[in-house]
Every structure is written in C-alpha cells, then in structure tokens.
Amino acid sequence: MSAIAWIAVGSLAAWVWLLLGQGFFWRTDQRLPRREAPDRWPSVAIVVPARDEADILPVSLPSLMAQDYPGAAEIFLVDDCSEDGTGDVARALSVRYEGLPVTVASPGEPEPGWTGKLWAVRHGISLARAREPEYLLLTDADIAHEPDSLRELVAAAVSNGFDLVSQMARLRVSSVWERLVVPAFVYFFSQLYPFRWVNRAGARTAAAAGGCALLRTAAADRAGVPESIRQAVIDDVRLARAVQRSGGRIWLGLAERVDSVRPYPCLGDLWRMVSRSAYAQLRHSPPLLLGTVLGLALVYLAPPVTLVVGLLGGDPVAAWAGGAAWAVMAGTYMPMLGFYRQSLWLAPLLPFTAALYLLMTVDSAVQHHRGRGAAWKGRTYARPEAAPDR
C-alpha cells in the first residue's frame, strides 16, 4: 500500500476505536438520572461569581431568583472587581424581581496565587457558610436556569448519593460561527472526558461543567475546595478531580433546561474563549501539544485529504479508507448536532471545525510562551495550573 493509504487506514482504525472504545462519547443520552423528591429538601446556597456581566445579568439573575425550590435557598453574587457596574445591576435586579433573596458583595482584587473567579467563589462560599447550607450551587453569571433547575439537581443528588452533580449548559447557537463551532466544543469535551466514564462508580475519569455544578458542602470541605484548586483556569475539571480524590461521587451530563446566554457572534469571540485555556488543558507541555496536533491531523484532517488524494491519484485503498473514516466521523457528530437542533448537513464540516480548534490550541501555546498566559476579561495568568490538586 502507498503511504497515503496507510494514513487513511490508520485514521479509519482510530475512528473505529473512538466509535466503540471511548465510552460511547458521541451519544447524548447522559441526562439527569432518575430521581425522587426527598422527604426533606436540604438548604442550598447559590454562589455566582461575576466580572463585567452587567449586560448578561438581566437575563440570568432573574432566572435564579425565580427558582421553584421547596427548601431554603439564597443567592450570593460576588462582583469580581467589575468595571461596568455589575454589582449595581445585581442590586437593582434583586429589588425589581421577587424570589430568592440575593446578597451582593465584592472581595476586592484576588490575593496572589488565586484566579479571579475562584477568589470570588471563595468569598461567596465564606458568606454562605453563615447559613450552614447543605449544598452549594456554583453557577456562572451567564447561565439561565428554568424554574425547576435547582429542584431537579438537588433531587438527583439526594436520590443517587452524588457529592457533585454538574450539567453542561446548552450553549448559544445563533450566529453562523456559533453553529459551526459551539456543538463541536461540547463534542470534543465529551470525547476527552466521556460522560459514561465520569459517571461510573469508582471511575478514574473526572470532569465537571463549571457553569452549573451542585456540590455537597461536606464534600467541598473534604476536598479543600476552593483552596485546593485556587489557581485553576480550567476550574471545573480540577473541581471534579478534587472531589473524586477525596472519596466523593460525581456525575456529569448534558442539560436540557439550563442555558448559557453569552453570545459569541464572531469567530474572534469563540477563538478567545477556546484559546485562553487550551494550552492549560495540555499542562503547558510542548510534547503534549505536538502529540495533540499530530493526533488531530490524523483523526480529523486525514480522512477528507486521503479521500481526495486517493480519488485523484487512483489509489482505491486510500479513497475507500479515507471516505469510510470521514463517514464514521460525521456519524458520531450527528447526535450532538441533533441535541443542539442544528442541521445534520454540518456533520461533514467537522474536519474544518477541527482545523480551527487545532489553530486555536497552537495560538494558545504561542501566547503562553510569549509570556501572555491565559487571558480573560483583563486578567492574565502566566502559570495558571501551578497550584496542587490536593
């Protein structure tokens, strides 16, 4: 066989393995498990870190205040040194709308060794401890919840004995670039952290979705959260690892009634969202970066390239194997497109989207090695993952 044929066959073999051996990551059936209303509804403190979210809060905060929760619940919104009046907007909304009580506070600039978000979360948890809540709902300021969201999360946690229940909020898919990039973001995440593997008792794989995470307070204490993850930019995965390593049981799935309302209308917006943490995901390791680039090229870029080269060069093995790999790839992407209610005709474009993610990852590494580190909302973290997990 020719070299191009061997590459095509290797790509096809990789896709057969991904299809069957990677925890059926491509399926979208990991939703909140069966649950029953508890005899007694535990108390919950909702902690919302917010930095420059004045435009988003009028959509997200009222949805939290409107939670139809039978037990005691209170919202602690922490203004992380915003420059757009986020705290004032939150206070005005708390007066305008009825529902759960809202406490708005600001801890000031983070101390050395903390990321801004986790410094805000630490302050929110500290305020909440005066109420002695049994659970903490950690949710981002851009997340809108249906009225039964908290009730369903708590019922799932109590019924199944979970210490951490997190749902990946349904991200916005309105603009052309959002339709092209956003479903793939969740698809790649689930490929890296198959939800079935995360949800198995005694599993080694740990991950969470930081936008909507219900955490048992006792589990947070055992895991030393948030102090044990104080420098994490990818804080959701580090949170899950800390809880799991301390003996807690975790669960992760897709959300049906929890939505991110943050818009990413342009490619540049999505590029910054991905590149700010992509290299941190690789632990700032050049060998891991090289392996990732080669792996993405073999798995996602090789199928269409080998198909075209095989057809033009009269290489039937390359054409057949490349086409088959591309078909399997597109087939595994279709369930995620269906979950996001997008056209299935986007599935064959996944190699193009993967090429964009490859470039975003390389750009993330370039920015890091130029000393810029992970940047988000005016803050830069040169070595964000230096803090220990424990």
For each residue, the residues with C-beta under 8 A, 3 or more apart:
1: 5 6 9 317
2: 5 6 315 317 318
3: 6 7
4: 7 8 306 309 310 313 315 318
5: 1 2 8 9 306 310 315 317 318 321
6: 1 2 3 9 10
7: 3 4 10 11 298 302 306 318
8: 4 5 11 12 302 303 306 307 310 317 318 319 320 321 322 325
9: 1 5 6 12 13 317 321
10: 6 7 13 14 298 302
11: 7 8 14 15 298 299 302 303 306 321 322 325
12: 8 9 15 16 303 321 322 324 325 328
13: 9 10 16 17
14: 10 11 17 18 298 299 325
15: 11 12 18 19 299 303 325 328 329 332
16: 12 13 19 20 328
17: 13 14 20 21 22
18: 14 15 21 22 25 26 191 299 332
19: 15 16 22 26 328 332
20: 16 17 24
21: 17 18
22: 17 18 19 25 191 194
23: 194 195 196 197 205
24: 20 27 194 196
25: 18 22 190 191 194 195 196 332
26: 18 19 187 190 191 332 333 335 336
27: 24 30 335
28: 254 335 336 338 339
29:
30: 27 195 196 199 252 253 254
31: 253 254 256
32: 35 152 153 156 165 167 253
33: 156 159 160 251
34: 159
35: 32 152 155 156 158 159 160
36: 155 159
37: 41 70 155
38: 41 42 154 155 158 159
39:
40: 71
41: 37 38 69 70 71 72 151 154
42: 38 71 133 134 135 154 158
43: 71 72 73 131 132 133 134 135
44: 69 71 72 73 74 133 134 135 136 137 150 154 214
45: 73 74 76 124 125 128 131 133 135 136 137
46: 64 73 74 75 76 100 136 137 139 150
47: 76 78 121 124 125 128 136 137 138 139
48: 61 64 75 76 77 78 124 139 140 141
49: 78 80 116 117 120 121 124 140 141
50: 53 57 77 78 79 80 82 86 90 120 141
51: 79 80 81 82 86 116 117 120 141 377
52: 82 83 84 86 377 378
53: 50 56 57 60 82 84 86 141 142
54: 57 82 84 85 86 88 89
55: 58 84
56: 53 59 60 141 142 261 262
57: 50 53 54 60 61 86 89 90 93 141
58: 55 61 62 89 93
59: 56 62 63 144 261
60: 53 56 57 63 64 141 142 143 144 261
61: 48 57 58 64 65 75 77 90 93 94 97 102 141
62: 58 59 65 66 93 97 99
63: 59 60 66 67 144 145 146 147
64: 46 48 60 61 67 75 99 100 139 145
65: 61 62 75 93 94 97 98 99 100 102
66: 62 63 97 99 100 147
67: 63 64 73 99 100 145 147 148 149 150 151
68: 147 148 151
69: 41 44 73 100 150 151 154
70: 37 41 151
71: 40 41 42 43 44 154
72: 41 43 44 131 133
73: 43 44 45 46 67 69 100 150
74: 44 45 46 100 101 102 103 128 131 133
75: 46 48 61 64 65 100 101 102 103
76: 45 46 47 48 102 103 105 124 127 128
77: 48 50 61 87 90 102 103 104 105 124 141
78: 47 48 49 50 104 105 106 107 120 121 123 124 127
79: 50 51 82 86 87 90 104 105 106 120
80: 49 50 51 106 107 116 117 119 120
81: 51 106 108 109 116
82: 50 51 52 53 54 79 85 86 87
83: 52 378
84: 52 53 54 55
85: 54 82 88 89
86: 50 51 52 53 54 57 79 82 89 90 141
87: 77 79 82 90 91 104 106
88: 54 85 91 92
89: 54 57 58 85 86 92 93
90: 50 57 61 77 79 86 87 93 94 102 104
91: 87 88 94 95 102 104
92: 88 89 95 96
93: 57 58 61 62 65 89 90 96 97 102
94: 61 65 90 91 97 101 102 104
95: 91 92
96: 92 93
97: 61 62 65 66 93 94
98: 65
99: 62 64 65 66 67
100: 46 64 65 66 67 69 73 74 75
101: 74 75 94
102: 61 65 74 75 76 77 90 91 93 94
103: 74 75 76 77 127
104: 77 78 79 87 90 91 94
105: 76 77 78 79 123 124 127
106: 78 79 80 81 87
107: 78 80 110 119 120 122 123
108: 81
109: 81
110: 107 114 115 116 118 119 120
111: 114 119
112:
113: 230 231 387
114: 110 111 118 119 122 230 231
115: 110 118 119 230 231 232 233 235 379 381 384
116: 49 51 80 81 110 119 120 377 379
117: 49 51 80 120 121 235
118: 110 114 115 121 122 226 229 230 231 232 235
119: 80 107 110 111 114 115 116 122 123 230
120: 49 50 51 78 79 80 107 110 116 117 123 124
121: 47 49 78 117 118 124 125 138 226
122: 107 114 118 119 125 126 226 227 230
123: 78 105 107 119 120 126 127
124: 45 47 48 49 76 77 78 105 120 121 127 128
125: 45 47 121 122 128 129 136 220 226
126: 122 123 129
127: 76 78 103 105 123 124 130
128: 45 47 74 76 124 125 131 133 136
129: 125 126 132 133
130: 127
131: 43 45 72 74 128
132: 43 129
133: 42 43 44 45 72 74 128 129 136 217
134: 42 43 44 216 217 218
135: 42 43 44 45 154 157 214 215 216 217
136: 44 45 46 47 125 128 133 214 215 216 217 220
137: 44 45 46 47 150 153 212 213 214 215
138: 47 121 210 212 213 214 215 239
139: 46 47 48 64 143 145 211 212 213
140: 48 49 143 210 211 212 260
141: 48 49 50 51 53 56 57 60 61 77 86
142: 53 56 60 211 260 261 262
143: 60 139 140 169 211 212 258 259 260 261
144: 59 60 63 258 259 260 261
145: 63 64 67 139 149 150 212 257 258
146: 63 149 257 258
147: 63 66 67 68
148: 67 68 151 152 257
149: 67 145 146 152 153 212 257 258
150: 44 46 67 69 73 137 145 153 154 214
151: 41 67 68 69 70 148 154 155
152: 32 35 148 149 155 156 257
153: 32 137 149 150 156 157 165 167 212 214
154: 38 41 42 44 69 71 135 150 151 157 158 214
155: 35 36 37 38 151 152 158 159
156: 32 33 35 152 153 159 160 162 165 251
157: 135 153 154 160 161 162 163 165 214 216
158: 35 38 42 154 155 161
159: 33 34 35 36 38 155 156
160: 33 35 156 157 251
161: 157 158 249
162: 156 157 165 216 249 250 251
163: 157 215 216 218 219 243 248 249 250
164: 208 213 214 215 216 219 239 240 243 248 249 250 251
165: 32 153 156 157 162 213 214 250 251
166: 208 209 210 212 213 214 236 240 250 251 252 253
167: 32 153 209 212 252 253 254 255 258
168: 186 189 209 211 212 252 253 254 255
169: 143 209 211 212 255 258 259 260
170: 254 255 256 258 259 260 339 340
171: 178 182 185 186 259 260
172: 178 182 259 260 261 262 263 264
173: 178 179 182 183 340 341 342
174: 178 179 263 265
175: 178 179 263 264 265 266
176: 179 180
177: 180 181 264 265 266 267 269 270
178: 171 172 173 174 175 181 182 263 264 265 270
179: 173 174 175 176 182 183 342 346
180: 176 177 184 346 349 352 353
181: 177 178 184 185 264 267 270 353 356
182: 171 172 173 178 179 185 186 264 270 340
183: 173 179 186 187 333 336 337 339 340 342 346
184: 180 181 187 188 333 336 350 353 354 357
185: 171 181 182 188 189 274
186: 168 171 182 183 189 190 254 336 340
187: 26 183 184 190 191 333 336
188: 184 185 191 192 357
189: 168 185 186 192 193 207
190: 25 26 186 187 193 194 195 336
191: 18 22 25 26 187 188 194
192: 188 189 207
193: 189 190 197 198 205 206 207 237 252
194: 22 23 24 25 190 191 197 198 205
195: 23 25 30 190 198 199 252 253 254
196: 23 24 25 30 199 200
197: 23 193 194 200 203 204 205
198: 193 194 195 203 205 206 207 240 250 251 252
199: 30 195 196 203 250 251 252 253
200: 196 197 203
201: 249
202:
203: 197 198 199 200 206 244
204: 197
205: 23 193 194 197 198
206: 193 198 203 237 240 241 243 244 245 250
207: 189 192 193 198 236 237 240 252
208: 164 166 213 236 237 239 240 250 252
209: 166 167 168 169 212 213 236 252 255
210: 138 140 166 213 235 236 239
211: 139 140 142 143 168 169 236 258 260
212: 137 138 139 140 143 145 149 153 166 167 168 169 209 255 258
213: 137 138 139 164 165 166 208 209 210 236 239
214: 44 135 136 137 138 150 153 154 157 164 165 166
215: 135 136 137 138 163 164 219 220 225 239 243
216: 134 135 136 157 162 163 164 219 220 248
217: 133 134 135 136 220 221
218: 134 163 221 222
219: 163 164 215 216 222 223 243 246 248
220: 125 136 215 216 217 223 225 226 243
221: 217 218 224
222: 218 219 246 247 248
223: 219 220 228 242 243 245 246 248
224: 221 227 228 242 246 390
225: 215 220 228 229 239 242 243
226: 118 121 122 125 220 229 230 239
227: 122 224 230
228: 223 224 225 242 387 388 389 390
229: 118 225 226 232 235 238 239 242 387 389
230: 113 114 115 118 119 122 226 227 387
231: 113 114 115 118 381 383 384 385 386 387
232: 115 118 229 235 237 238 239 384 385 387
233: 115 276 277 280 374 376 381 384 385
234: 237 238 277 280 281 385
235: 115 117 118 210 229 232 238 239
236: 166 207 208 209 210 211 213 239 240
237: 193 206 207 208 232 234 240 241
238: 229 232 234 235 241 242 389
239: 138 164 208 210 213 215 225 226 229 232 235 236 242 243
240: 164 166 198 206 207 208 236 237 243 244 250 252
241: 206 237 238 244 245 389
242: 223 224 225 228 229 238 239 245 246 389 390
243: 163 164 206 215 219 220 223 225 239 240 246 248 250
244: 203 206 240 241 247 248 249 250
245: 206 223 241 242 389 390
246: 219 222 223 224 242 243
247: 222 244
248: 163 164 216 219 222 223 243 244
249: 161 162 163 164 201 244
250: 162 163 164 165 166 198 199 206 208 240 243 244
251: 33 156 160 162 164 165 166 198 199
252: 30 166 167 168 193 195 198 199 207 208 209 240
253: 30 31 32 166 167 168 195 199
254: 28 30 31 167 168 170 186 195 339
255: 167 168 169 170 209 212 258 259
256: 31 170
257: 145 146 148 149 152
258: 143 144 145 146 149 167 169 170 211 212 255
259: 143 144 169 170 171 172 255
260: 140 142 143 144 169 170 171 172 211
261: 56 59 60 142 143 144 172
262: 56 142 172
263: 172 174 175 178 269
264: 172 175 177 178 181 182 269 270 273
265: 174 175 177 178 269
266: 175 177 269 270
267: 177 181 270 271 356
268: 271 272
269: 177 263 264 265 266 272 273
270: 177 178 181 182 264 266 267 273 274
271: 267 268 274 275 356 360 363
272: 268 269 275 276 375
273: 264 269 270 276
274: 185 270 271 277 278 357 360 361 364
275: 271 272 278 279 360 361 363 364 367
276: 233 272 273 364 374 375 376
277: 233 234 274 280 281 364 374
278: 274 275 281 282 357 360 361 364 365
279: 275 282 284 289 361 364 365 367 368 374
280: 233 234 277 283 284 364 374 384 385
281: 234 277 278
282: 278 279 285 288 289 292 361 365
283: 280 288 385
284: 279 280 365 368 383 385
285: 282 288 289
286: 289 290 365
287: 290 291
288: 282 283 285 291 292
289: 279 282 285 286 292 293 361 362 365
290: 286 287 293 294
291: 287 288 294 295
292: 282 288 289 295 296 358 361
293: 289 290 296 297 358 361 362
294: 290 291 297 298
295: 291 292 298 299
296: 292 293 299 300 301 354 357 358
297: 293 294 300 301 302 358
298: 7 10 11 14 294 295 301 302
299: 11 14 15 18 295 296 302 329 354
300: 296 297 303 329 350 351 354 355 358
301: 296 297 298 304 305 351 354 355 358
302: 7 8 10 11 297 298 299 305 306 322 325
303: 8 11 12 15 300 306 307 322 323 325 326 329 351
304: 301 307 308 322 326 351
305: 301 302 308 309 322
306: 4 5 7 8 11 302 303 309 310 318 319 321 322 325
307: 8 303 304 310 311 318 319 322 323 326
308: 304 305 311 312 322
309: 4 305 306 312 313 315 318 322
310: 4 5 8 306 307 313 314 315 316 317 318 319 320 321 322
311: 307 308 319
312: 308 309
313: 4 309 310 318
314: 310
315: 2 4 5 309 310 318 319
316: 310 319 320
317: 1 2 5 8 9 310 320 321
318: 2 4 5 7 8 306 307 309 310 313 315 321 322
319: 8 306 307 310 311 315 316 322 323
320: 8 310 316 317 323 324
321: 5 8 9 11 12 306 310 317 318 324 325
322: 8 11 12 302 303 304 305 306 307 308 309 310 318 319 325 326
323: 303 307 319 320 326 327
324: 12 320 321 327 328
325: 8 11 12 14 15 302 303 306 321 322 328 329
326: 303 304 307 322 323 329 330 348 351
327: 323 324 330 331
328: 12 15 16 19 324 325 331 332
329: 15 299 300 303 325 326 332 333 350 351
330: 326 327 333 334 347 348 350
331: 327 328 334 347
332: 15 18 19 25 26 328 329 335
333: 26 183 184 187 329 330 336 337 346 347 350
334: 330 331 337 338 344 347
335: 26 27 28 332 338 339
336: 26 28 183 184 186 187 190 333 339 340
337: 183 333 334 340 342 343 344 346 347
338: 28 334 335 341 342 344
339: 28 170 183 254 335 336
340: 170 173 182 183 186 336 337
341: 173 338
342: 173 179 183 337 338 346
343: 337 346
344: 334 337 338 347
345: 348
346: 179 180 183 333 337 342 343 349 350
347: 330 331 333 334 337 344 350
348: 326 330 345 351
349: 180 346 352 353
350: 184 300 329 330 333 346 347 353 354
351: 300 301 303 304 326 329 348 354 355
352: 180 349 355 356
353: 180 181 184 349 350 356 357
354: 184 296 299 300 301 350 351 357 358
355: 300 301 351 352 358 359
356: 181 267 271 352 353 359 360
357: 184 188 274 278 296 353 354 360 361
358: 292 293 296 297 300 301 354 355 361 362
359: 355 356 362 363
360: 271 274 275 278 356 357 363 364
361: 274 275 278 279 282 289 292 293 357 358 364 365
362: 289 293 358 359 365 366
363: 271 275 359 360 366 367
364: 274 275 276 277 278 279 280 360 361 367 368 374
365: 278 279 282 284 286 289 361 362 368 369
366: 362 363 369 370
367: 275 279 363 364 370 372 373 375
368: 279 284 364 365 371 372 373 374 382
369: 365 366
370: 366 367
371: 368 382
372: 367 368 375 380 382
373: 367 368 380 381 382 383 384
374: 233 276 277 279 280 364 368 380 381 384
375: 272 276 367 372 378 379 380 381
376: 233 276 379
377: 51 52 116
378: 52 83 375
379: 115 116 375 376
380: 372 373 374 375
381: 115 231 233 373 374 375 384
382: 368 371 372 373
383: 231 284 373 386
384: 115 231 232 233 280 373 374 381
385: 231 232 233 234 280 283 284
386: 231 383
387: 113 228 229 230 231 232
388: 228
389: 228 229 238 241 242 245
390: 224 228 242 245
